Amino acid sequence: MTDRVPGRTDWSRRQMLHALGALSLASLGCGLLPGRTAKAPAHSTAEPASNPSALPIPTTPKKPGKYFHRVSQYVFYSDFPLEPTDPLFAELEGLPDQIQAELKLPTGTSIIQVFLFEDQEKYEAYIQARYPKLPVRRAYFFAEQRGSSLPDDLTVCTWLGKHLRTDLRHELTHALLHGVLKAVPLWLDEGIAGVFEQPAHQAGVNTQHLEALRKSGFAPNLARLEKLGQVHQMEKPEYQEAWAWVHFLLHSTPANGKVIRDYIQTLRTNPNPGPLLPKLEAVVPDPNRVLTEHLTKLEAPRLAVPVAGAR
Ligand SMILES: [Zn+2]
């Protein structure tokens, strides 16, 4: 279904192509809020009363809203015309089905509002004015509580940068998960987003994460990772490790896949199911070692360089 504001012109295809032309393969440092919820600030955003004798009052930055386009569960808002036939919209439309198929989750019905700012300056001005305590990030997902009996408002904010595709896939994955689960442990949330931020044909392989782990002398420790509950505790190595665990669980053996899918199913009704590690250890005696082996296999094609004496 396509909804467009009547009488608007198409958004610049060149602009979109520019945005997609220099895609990064991975995104670090997403703006998932601490605790994954945010309350609307207490101050009013109403325009101040006119007072000619007063100094000019800076205008409160606003979210984009001149144009909108609905795709699946998403409603995209912008201050520039949108092109409904852009391939990115079609790709994002398939993301819920991809998540549903791979994680065995129902497709949620919650509307996800996506605010696309024209540039970084406007985006950051809005985020800093609306959420002054938040660090600068390329994109944010907000799950804002509306009341105990109402579902959360699910919102994504980002701008037309070169990481647009990856950032939208990443943040929309968070939003889609939060639309159907009671809660998502931080490591799992970021690990799943790290897998699904990649286009479907990548089979979840996040090349940037993989190469970083290889160079870092990675020593996996799921017990430690599961204890991290604050966003500020998640730095690049933790994002990379979270991706590695989720990729391993989803793309190694059927038994491992069942462990993560069963755990995710539990999160539909139980926000505090305890750690996943004991459930994994029941089928994999030494998960940390096996994860390392899994990553080595993923690396193998990239390391297929002839070695002297090895032929
Ligand atoms: Zn994230």
Residues whose N, C-alpha, C, O or C-beta is under 5 A from the ligand:
A	BS01	ZN	C30 L32 E190 A193
